[in-house]
Amino acid sequence: MKGKLRVLHAASLARPSSGQLQQMNWEQEAAGMSGVPWAVRMYGLSGAVPASPVAVLDDQVDKPGSSRLPWVRAWRWLALRRNYHRWLESRVDEHDIFMLRYYVHDPFQYLFVRRCPKPVVFFSHTLEVPELRSEGGIVGRIRAALESTIGRRTLNLADGLVGVTEEVLDYQLGRADIPPENTTVYPNGVIWNDTPLVDTRDKEVPELLFVANFVPWHGLDELLDSMGQSAESFVLHVVGTVPAATAARARADSRVRLHGLLAEPEIQEIASSCWMGISSLALSRKGARQAATLKAPQYLMMGLPVYGCGDVLPIEFAHYQKGEADIESILAFSRASRPIDKGTVREAARPLIDKRLLLESLYSTVTAWNFERR
């Protein structure tokens, strides 16, 4: 293949999260800024995927929520997967390389990559089989068994692999026969802007920001356990949906502020008074050591150093501290970081979080791979 290769990065999720959609929209925006021939598309149902520059809406399948019957939901899933891959097939002449978000135990995905005349690169975001097993019950075991069989065969047909973390990439290489030189890591990033940062930090009392959709591996409950053993003075701002039992515990500690879901400008206003941002603290609960969280690059973009148990940030990066849910360690890092200007933190993080720079590097890497085996 010669010339400037055209890449399609596509995904199809039944109910993509706002963070997933944001990443794809930012990636398309970054492609426009860089001038690389890189198209980003999220294929889904009109009731689940909001209209945006990357949205491709399926009008043949019933909208989500129209039925709760298991067999209807199964048919809807199969129909959506079928239609998505038919749509991909209709785009074969428009693109030179297909980078597809990997989806578990999908027979249509297997058939597409088997028949596609163009190179197919899978983009993997998680450790699929362990995560399915962690769901528990017979459904989780069946899905894990299906993925162990279908997934290995599908991945073996791919021409390259992209992982959101090194851990994910190593896991996929352990079950796929793909040349290691045709693999790379592509973490989450943000659209860069150099608007002056507002700094309203108190000089004495640390304020900490924890933004998440609080599932178990974020470890908010473990942090509350640690806080219960500390008499330190600080403020913990918790932004996002918190399980009822954990929220009740948080309200019992006067140092915690529960804000619920907030828009980006509201989060930035809170961040102006914060010393540091907290990322995931209990990744071991889903059998992982690393995570390319969305919040870590967002914290850094707001000038906040990051504390977490396994973010995709270099361990030698001065504005990142790896650690568990220990409030004393968190406060020690926040105090050590307090003298540093927020703009200095943001600028130092730019090569690690700027979506345009990350995409340019990915495009150069993927288009330089040897796809001869196809």
Residue pairs with C-beta under 8 A, 6 or more apart in sequence:
1 96
1 371
4 36
4 37
5 37
5 96
5 97
5 367
6 37
6 38
6 39
6 94
6 95
6 96
6 97
7 36
7 37
7 38
7 39
7 95
7 96
7 97
7 98
7 99
7 363
7 366
7 367
8 39
8 41
8 88
8 91
8 94
8 95
8 97
8 98
8 99
9 24
9 27
9 38
9 39
9 40
9 41
9 99
9 100
9 101
9 123
10 40
10 41
10 42
10 43
10 88
10 98
10 99
10 100
10 101
11 20
11 24
11 41
11 42
11 43
11 100
11 101
11 123
12 42
12 43
12 44
12 80
12 81
12 84
12 101
12 103
13 20
13 42
13 44
13 101
13 103
14 44
14 45
14 48
14 64
14 77
14 80
15 48
15 64
16 42
16 44
16 48
16 49
17 213
19 294
20 42
21 42
21 49
21 50
21 52
21 54
22 294
23 188
23 189
23 294
24 40
24 41
24 42
24 54
25 40
25 52
25 53
25 54
26 189
26 190
26 191
26 355
27 38
27 40
27 355
27 359
28 38
28 39
28 40
28 53
28 54
29 191
29 355
30 189
30 191
30 355
30 356
30 358
30 359
31 37
31 38
31 39
31 40
31 359
33 356
34 356
34 359
34 360
34 363
36 359
36 360
36 363
38 359
38 363
39 95
40 54
41 54
41 55
41 56
42 49
42 52
42 54
42 55
42 56
43 49
43 56
43 58
43 83
43 84
43 87
44 55
44 56
44 57
44 58
44 80
45 57
45 58
45 61
45 63
45 64
45 80
46 57
46 58
46 59
46 63
47 63
47 64
47 65
48 63
48 64
49 55
49 57
51 57
56 87
58 80
58 83
58 84
60 79
60 83
61 76
61 79
61 80
61 83
62 72
62 76
64 76
66 72
67 73
67 76
81 103
81 106
81 107
81 108
81 109
82 108
84 108
85 108
85 109
85 111
85 112
88 98
88 100
88 112
88 116
89 112
89 115
89 116
92 116
92 117
92 118
95 118
96 118
96 119
97 118
97 119
97 120
97 121
97 366
97 367
97 371
98 116
98 118
98 119
98 120
98 121
99 121
99 122
99 123
99 162
99 366
100 109
100 113
100 120
100 121
100 122
100 123
101 122
101 123
101 125
102 109
102 122
102 123
102 124
102 125
102 128
102 155
103 109
104 128
104 132
104 143
104 146
104 147
104 151
105 143
105 146
105 147
105 149
105 150
105 151
106 150
106 154
107 150
109 154
110 150
110 153
110 154
110 157
112 120
113 120
113 154
113 157
113 158
114 157
117 374
118 374
119 159
119 160
119 369
119 371
119 374
120 157
120 158
120 159
121 158
121 159
121 160
121 161
121 162
121 182
121 366
122 154
122 155
122 158
122 160
122 161
122 162
122 172
123 162
123 163
123 164
123 186
124 161
124 162
124 163
124 164
124 168
124 169
124 171
124 172
125 164
125 168
125 292
126 164
126 168
126 288
127 167
127 168
127 171
127 286
127 287
127 288
128 147
128 151
129 144
129 147
129 148
129 151
130 286
130 287
130 288
131 286
131 287
132 140
132 143
132 144
132 147
133 140
133 141
133 144
134 140
134 286
134 287
135 143
151 175
152 175
152 176
155 161
155 172
155 175
155 176
155 178
156 176
156 177
156 178
158 176
158 178
159 178
159 182
159 369
159 371
159 373
159 374
160 178
160 182
160 183
160 366
160 369
160 371
161 169
161 172
161 173
161 176
161 178
161 182
161 183
162 169
162 183
162 184
162 185
162 186
162 362
162 366
163 169
163 170
163 171
163 172
163 183
163 184
163 185
163 186
164 185
164 186
164 187
164 188
164 292
164 312
165 185
165 187
165 290
165 291
165 292
165 312
166 185
166 290
166 312
167 288
167 289
167 290
168 290
169 183
169 184
169 185
172 178
173 180
173 183
179 370
179 373
181 369
181 370
182 369
182 370
182 371
184 362
184 365
184 366
185 312
186 358
186 362
187 292
187 297
187 312
187 352
187 358
188 292
188 293
188 294
188 296
188 297
188 312
189 297
189 353
189 354
189 355
189 357
189 358
189 359
190 297
190 298
190 301
190 353
190 354
190 355
191 355
191 356
192 301
192 350
192 353
192 354
192 355
192 356
192 357
196 343
197 272
197 302
197 303
197 342
197 343
197 346
198 268
198 269
198 272
199 272
199 303
199 341
199 342
200 272
200 273
201 207
201 272
201 273
201 274
201 275
201 338
202 273
205 233
205 234
205 235
206 234
206 235
206 275
206 276
206 331
206 334
206 335
206 338
207 234
207 235
207 236
207 237
207 273
207 274
207 275
208 234
208 235
208 236
208 237
208 274
208 275
208 276
208 277
208 278
208 330
208 334
209 237
209 239
209 267
209 270
209 271
209 274
209 276
209 277
209 278
209 299
209 304
210 218
210 220
210 223
210 236
210 237
210 238
210 239
210 277
210 278
211 239
211 240
211 267
211 277
211 295
211 298
211 299
212 218
212 220
212 239
212 240
212 280
212 295
213 240
213 241
214 220
214 238
214 240
214 241
214 242
214 243
214 246
216 282
216 285
216 286
217 280
217 282
217 283
217 284
217 285
217 286
217 288
217 291
218 280
218 281
218 282
219 280
219 281
219 282
219 285
219 309
219 324
219 325
220 238
220 242
220 246
220 250
220 281
221 246
221 249
222 281
222 282
222 324
222 325
223 236
223 278
223 281
223 325
223 327
223 330
224 246
224 249
224 250
224 253
224 256
225 325
226 325
226 326
226 327
226 328
227 236
227 253
227 255
227 256
227 327
228 253
229 327
230 327
230 328
232 327
232 328
232 331
233 255
234 255
234 327
234 331
234 334
235 255
235 256
235 257
236 255
236 256
236 257
237 257
237 259
237 270
237 274
238 250
238 256
238 257
238 258
238 259
239 259
239 260
239 261
239 262
239 267
239 270
240 260
240 261
241 260
241 261
242 250
242 258
247 258
250 256
250 258
251 258
259 266
259 270
262 270
267 302
268 302
271 277
271 299
271 302
271 303
271 304
274 304
275 304
275 305
275 334
275 335
275 337
275 338
276 299
276 304
276 305
276 306
276 307
276 330
276 333
276 334
276 337
277 295
277 296
277 298
277 299
277 300
277 302
277 304
277 305
277 306
277 307
278 306
278 307
278 308
278 330
279 291
279 293
279 295
279 296
279 299
279 306
279 307
279 308
279 309
279 311
280 291
280 293
280 308
280 309
280 310
280 311
281 308
281 309
281 324
281 325
282 309
282 324
282 325
283 289
283 290
283 291
283 309
283 310
284 309
288 310
289 310
290 310
290 311
290 312
291 308
291 310
291 311
291 312
292 311
292 312
293 308
293 311
296 306
296 308
296 311
296 312
296 313
296 320
296 353
297 349
297 352
297 353
299 305
299 306
300 306
300 319
300 345
300 346
300 349
300 352
300 353
301 346
301 349
301 353
302 342
302 346
303 341
303 342
303 343
303 345
303 346
304 342
304 345
305 319
305 320
305 321
305 333
305 334
305 337
305 340
305 345
306 313
306 319
306 320
306 321
307 320
307 321
307 323
307 329
307 330
307 333
307 334
308 320
308 322
308 323
309 322
309 323
309 324
309 325
310 322
311 320
311 322
313 320
313 352
314 320
314 352
315 322
317 348
317 349
317 352
318 348
319 337
319 340
319 345
319 348
319 349
321 329
321 333
323 329
323 330
323 333
337 345
350 357
351 357
